[in-house]
Amino acid sequence: MSVLIVRVIARTPSPVVRRCARCDGPREFVSSGRFRVNAQKKRLDVWLVFKCAACDATWNATVHERARAAELPDLDGYHANDAALAARWAMALGGAGSFDLELEGERSAARLRFRVPSPLRVRADLALARALGLSRAAAARLVRGFVQDGLEVELDDEARRLVAALPIAADPEGPSVADLRAPELVNPG
Ligand SMILES: [Zn+2]
């Protein structure tokens, strides 16, 4: 049976509002795009460094605590400050941001399969509504809760009609752009 892939790609994380000790008040903290990795007795701590937009004070947001290297498949990405990985973590830690949805596959698809790179979590009905141009109510009939990577959704007749009319894949103008805000995304774990 043909499947349409919906790929979720983190784009721009929203700033995280928290108290800045130096400014002595709530401020927006923006991801610096840089990770800090600290090794102690074969255990690793990983943080994503945010900066206060007003005074540049740093906030190290915990990504992993006391983890073994073998438990961290993205360790090379942390060391290299991989931009896409940093964007995903900034969105997961901050709980909001904008992302793109790329569609790949056949218009005749009867099923959708979501691709959601860790650690992102996305509300399934919202993602589906944005991807297909469905109403929230129509999307919620098909799927609820959070999208897990690999989640497959069976399309009903209305959704299949919409999919058949979508500009799909290989078309640079094609991908739908979603701009989802908190609480659509939530913290991992
Ligand atoms: Zn500050």
Boltz pocket constraint, residues with backbone or C-beta under 6 A from the ligand:
constraints:
  - pocket:
      binder: B
      contacts: [[A, 20], [A, 21], [A, 22], [A, 23], [A, 24], [A, 27], [A, 52], [A, 53], [A, 54], [A, 55], [A, 56], [A, 57]]
      max_distance: 6.0
